[in-house]
Amino acid sequence: MRRALILLPLLLLLAGCRTSLFEGLDEDQANRIVAALSHHGINGFKERNPDRTWNITVDDADAVVATELASAYALPRGGHANLGDLFSRQGLISSPEEDRVRYVYGLSQELSETLERMDGVLLARVHIVLPEKDPMDSAQDTLPSASVMMRYRSDYNLEPMRERIRALVAGGVEGLTPARVSLTLVAVTPVLTFPGDCASGDDVASAAGAVAATSCAEAGGYTPSRATAMLGVLALLVLLMTGSIWLWRSGRRTWFKPKKRDAAPAGSTHPKSGSPAGGDA
C-alpha cells in the first residue's frame, strides 16, 4: 500500500503530460494526422473510443506545434458526400429540380474527393454549372462548365499537370470539355513557430519540407526547446521521488521506533521491611 502511495504522484504526472488534439475521428483521418506529425518529428498517439472512433493526443510540449501543423495540412479533412448516399433515401418523393440539385452537389463532392487524393493536394473544391435548357431561347448557352480551386504544398509542383486535371474533371461531367474548366492552383507554404534551441540552431523544422519555421527573432524572443522541457520534467520527477522516499523513511522510523517504558513516579518505592529506625522508647 505504501509503495502505491509513493508511485501515485509519478503516475498522475505522467497522465497529465499529454494534450488531446482531436477527438471522434475515423481511423483514416487519425492515421493521416499521426503520419503528418511523425514526418516533422512529433509523436502522435492514437486512442480508440468505445464507439470505434479515435482520439489523437500529443505531448504537452508539442501541443502548439501539432495544432499549427494540422491546420497547415488542412487536417482533419471534412467528409465528402457521394451520389449513392444522396439518392439512398427511401419513401420520399422529390421533385425533378431537387434531384438535379442533389446530382450536381454529389458530383462536385466526388470530384473534390478525387482531386484531394492526389499527392501534395491539401484542399480541392469543384463547382459545376449545368444550365437548364430553355425551349423558348434557342440562343441560350446550355453547355456545362466547371470551376476548380486546389491548394497544394509548395514542394509539389502541380503546374505541369494542369491539362490532366482539366481532363479529369471534364471526364466526370457529361458534356463538359476541358476548355470549359477553369482551374486555379494555389501553392501554400505554411509558416509555423517551432520550439527549438535558438543558440544552437537545433529546430524541429529541419525536416519540415514545405513548412517554414520562424526564427527566434521573428517569434519575439527565446523559445525553450523540447530538451529543456524534458529536463524540467525529469527534475520534477526527481523532486517528487525524493520527497516520497523521505516521507516513507521518516514514517517508518516513527512507526517502528520502540516505545520507552514510563518512569516510576516519585514516592512509589516500597519501604524496606522492618520497623523504622529511632522508634519510641
PyMOL commands that set and color helices and strands:
alter all, ss='L'
color gray80, all
select helices_A, chain A and resi 2-15+27-39+60-72+83-86+96-116+159-171+178-180+204-207+216-219+226-256
alter helices_A, ss='H'
color red, helices_A
select strands_A, chain A and resi 18-25+44-48+54-59+121-129+145-153+181-188+191-192+212-213
alter strands_A, ss='S'
color yellow, strands_A
deselect
rebuild
show_as cartoon
